[in-house]
Amino acid sequence: MICANLLSIFAKTPDAEMRSVRISLLLTGSVLFCALLGSLWTTRQALPSSGGEDTAALTALSVALGGTRGILSEILWWRIGDLQKQARYAELLPLTDFLVTLDPDSPDTWVYNAWNLAYNLSAIHQDPDEKWRWVRRGIELIARGLRRLPDSPVLLRQMGWFWEDKICGSADGASAYYRTQAHVLPHPENFGDLQEGIGGGSAAQHPMAVALAWYLRADHARDSLRAASALWHQTHDVAMLPLLIRLAARAWEELAPQQQASFLEFAADIQGLPPQTDALLKTLHVVR
């Protein structure tokens, strides 16, 4: 399928003369190219699609392609966009899978393709279960990327955003259904520590806590503060307050003046905080 998709590109140009030239050039190397690609695709199929990425095999695959990797990537990007416009979604998955294999060390490649699955492709369906199938594939693609690049802030933030926007948000009408299925999705290693740190109550059991844990793994203060604020507003679990205040202090310089003013107004009425957290509020010039 991959080779057929690539070859079809050269037959789509409307200029007959240019098409003839391209086909002539293509024929000189098509047999060798497709043989190489077929061999590489066979190697890729032998890699695990879940449960872990074979780093050595992926590296060997990239080295084998050499200078053709960038050209092949461009062709695949073009073909993916073309297939999407034609609503030929069943053909997207093998191309997407092969594209991230070509460039597994680029976080943007993982994010682009995961976003395409979780947002663009899920949006064409009305049935919640069918929408969920695409959302889950997008999230699982980011999880695969994290097995390759476990400390990538880009991938960690994207995972947090999927949880915040798709699972906990309201823009997608099927989010309530997604929450009934979200137990099958990957959680970050620090999730248990976060649950313990915020008391194990209602906030710790809320799916927004998973988004928060991903943002904390990414070490992104403003994203973490946004998720923690949403978690507080949805649960009003007082065990959240010390963490919320610490995150506000970390992200303070990144906040707009209006956001700072809103937080100071909110924090002025908080009662019963631990002494250390109360002292942190004073560094933010909260009048209590």
C-alpha positions in Angstrom: 0.0 0.0 0.0 2.8 2.4 0.9 4.5 2.0 -2.5 1.3 2.3 -4.4 0.4 5.5 -2.5 3.8 7.0 -3.4 3.6 6.1 -7.1 0.1 7.5 -7.4 1.4 11.0 -6.7 3.2 11.1 -10.0 0.1 10.3 -12.0 -2.0 13.1 -10.6 -0.3 16.1 -12.2 -2.7 17.8 -14.8 0.2 18.7 -17.2 0.6 15.7 -19.6 4.1 16.6 -20.7 5.3 17.1 -17.1 3.6 13.9 -16.2 5.5 12.0 -18.9 8.8 13.5 -17.8 8.1 12.6 -14.2 7.0 9.1 -15.0 10.2 8.5 -17.1 12.4 9.7 -14.3 10.5 7.6 -11.8 10.8 4.4 -13.8 14.6 4.6 -13.7 14.6 4.1 -9.9 11.2 2.8 -9.0 12.1 -0.9 -8.9 15.1 -0.4 -6.6 13.2 2.2 -4.5 10.2 0.1 -4.0 12.3 -3.0 -3.2 14.1 -0.9 -0.5 10.9 0.5 0.8 9.3 -2.9 0.9 12.2 -4.3 2.9 12.1 -1.3 5.3 8.3 -1.7 5.7 8.8 -5.4 6.5 11.3 -4.4 9.1 8.9 -1.8 10.5 6.1 -4.3 10.7 8.3 -6.5 12.9 8.6 -3.8 15.4 6.1 -3.7 18.3 3.3 -1.3 17.8 2.4 -1.2 21.5 4.2 -2.0 24.7 7.5 -0.3 23.6 9.5 0.8 20.7 12.6 -1.1 19.5 15.1 1.8 19.5 17.9 -0.1 17.8 15.6 -1.2 15.0 14.2 2.3 14.5 17.7 3.7 14.4 18.8 1.1 11.8 15.8 1.9 9.7 16.6 5.6 9.7 20.3 4.9 8.8 19.3 2.6 6.0 17.2 5.3 4.3 20.1 7.8 4.5 19.6 10.9 2.4 16.3 9.6 0.9 14.6 9.9 4.3 13.8 13.6 4.0 12.5 13.2 0.5 10.3 10.2 1.5 9.0 12.2 4.5 7.9 15.1 2.3 6.1 12.7 -0.1 4.3 11.0 2.8 3.3 14.4 4.3 1.8 15.4 0.9 0.0 12.0 0.5 -1.5 12.1 4.0 -2.9 15.6 3.4 -4.3 14.4 0.0 -5.9 11.3 1.5 -7.5 13.4 4.2 -9.0 15.7 1.6 -10.5 12.7 -0.2 -11.9 11.3 3.1 -9.8 8.1 2.5 -9.2 7.7 6.2 -8.5 3.9 6.2 -5.4 4.5 4.2 -4.0 7.2 6.6 -3.0 4.9 9.5 -0.2 2.9 7.7 1.2 6.1 6.3 1.1 7.9 9.6 2.8 4.9 11.3 5.5 4.9 8.6 6.0 8.6 8.8 6.8 8.6 12.5 9.1 5.6 11.9 11.0 7.7 9.4 11.6 10.6 11.8 11.0 9.1 15.4 13.2 11.7 17.1 11.0 14.7 16.0 8.4 15.4 18.6 6.5 17.6 16.1 6.0 14.6 13.8 4.3 12.6 16.6 2.2 15.6 17.7 1.0 16.4 14.2 -0.1 12.9 13.4 -1.7 12.4 16.8 -3.6 15.6 16.5 -4.8 14.6 13.1 -6.2 11.4 14.5 -7.7 12.7 17.7 -9.2 15.9 16.3 -9.5 15.9 12.5 -10.5 12.3 12.0 -12.7 12.0 15.1 -14.6 15.1 14.1 -16.1 13.5 11.0 -18.0 10.9 13.1 -21.2 11.3 15.1 -21.2 8.1 17.0 -19.3 8.6 20.3 -17.7 5.1 20.2 -16.4 5.8 16.7 -15.1 9.2 17.7 -13.4 7.6 20.7 -11.6 5.1 18.5 -9.8 7.9 16.8 -9.2 10.0 19.9 -7.7 6.9 21.6 -5.4 6.2 18.6 -4.1 9.8 18.8 -3.4 9.5 22.5 -1.7 6.1 22.0 0.4 7.5 19.3 1.8 10.2 21.7 2.3 7.4 24.2 4.5 5.6 21.6 6.4 8.8 21.0 7.1 9.0 24.7 8.5 5.5 24.8 11.0 6.8 22.2 11.4 10.3 23.8 10.4 9.9 27.4 11.5 13.3 28.6 10.2 15.4 25.6 8.3 18.5 27.0 6.5 18.8 23.7 5.0 15.2 23.9 4.4 15.5 27.7 2.5 18.7 27.2 0.5 17.3 24.3 -0.5 14.3 26.4 -1.7 16.7 29.1 -3.6 18.7 26.6 -5.4 15.6 25.2 -6.6 14.9 28.8 -7.5 18.5 29.6 -9.3 19.2 26.3 -10.6 15.9 25.0 -11.3 14.0 28.2 -12.2 16.8 30.5 -13.3 19.5 28.1 -16.7 20.4 26.8 -15.9 21.5 23.2 -16.2 17.9 22.0 -19.7 16.7 22.5 -18.6 13.2 23.3 -16.2 14.0 26.2 -18.6 12.5 28.7 -18.4 9.2 26.9 -14.6 9.5 26.6 -14.4 9.8 30.4 -16.1 6.4 30.8 -13.4 4.9 28.6 -10.4 6.8 29.8 -9.3 4.2 32.3 -7.6 2.4 29.4 -5.3 5.4 28.6 -1.7 5.7 29.9 -1.1 7.6 33.1 2.3 9.3 33.9 4.6 7.7 36.4 4.1 10.6 38.9 0.3 10.2 39.0 0.3 8.2 42.2 2.6 10.7 43.9 0.3 13.5 42.8 -2.8 11.7 44.1 -1.1 11.2 47.5 0.1 14.8 47.6 -3.4 16.2 47.2 -4.9 14.0 49.7 -6.4 11.2 47.7 -9.9 12.8 47.7 -12.2 14.0 45.0 -9.5 16.1 43.3 -7.2 13.1 43.2 -9.8 10.9 41.5 -10.8 13.5 38.9 -9.6 13.0 35.3 -8.2 16.5 35.3 -5.7 15.3 37.9 -4.2 13.1 35.1 -3.8 16.2 32.9 -2.1 18.0 35.7 0.3 15.1 36.3 1.3 15.2 32.6 1.9 18.9 32.8 4.0 18.5 36.0 6.0 15.9 34.2 6.6 18.4 31.4 7.7 20.9 34.1 5.5 23.5 32.6 4.3 25.9 35.3 1.6 27.8 33.5 -0.1 24.7 32.0 0.1 23.0 35.4 -1.5 26.1 37.1 -4.3 26.1 34.5 -5.1 22.4 35.1 -4.8 22.8 38.9 -7.2 25.8 38.8 -9.7 23.8 36.7 -9.4 20.9 39.2 -10.1 23.2 42.1 -13.1 24.8 40.4 -14.6 21.4 39.6 -14.0 19.7 42.9 -13.5 22.5 45.6 -11.2 20.0 47.3 -9.3 22.0 49.9 -6.4 19.6 49.7 -5.7 21.1 46.3 -4.9 24.6 47.7 -1.3 24.2 48.8 -0.3 22.8 45.4 -2.4 25.5 43.6 -0.6 28.3 45.5 2.9 26.7 44.8 2.1 26.5 41.1 0.9 30.1 41.1 4.2 31.2 42.7 6.2 29.3 40.0 4.2 30.7 37.1 3.7 34.2 38.5 6.0 36.0 36.1 4.3 34.4 33.1 0.8 35.5 34.2 -1.0 38.5 32.8 -1.7 41.3 35.2 -5.4 40.5 35.2 -4.7 36.8 36.0 -2.4 37.9 38.9 -5.1 40.2 40.2 -7.7 37.5 40.0 -5.5 35.1 41.9 -4.7 37.6 44.6 -8.4 38.3 45.1 -9.1 34.5 45.4 -6.1 33.8 47.7 -7.0 36.6 50.1 -10.1 34.7 51.4 -8.3 31.3 51.8 -8.3 30.1 55.4 -6.5 27.4 57.3 -3.5 27.0 55.1 -0.3 25.3 56.4 2.3 27.9 57.7 4.7 27.2 54.8 2.0 27.8 52.2 0.7 30.9 54.0 4.2 32.3 54.0 4.4 31.7 50.2 1.3 33.8 49.7 3.0 36.6 51.5 5.8 36.6 49.0 3.1 37.2 46.4 2.0 40.2 48.4 -1.4 38.8 49.2 -3.3 40.9 51.8 -5.0 38.7 54.2 
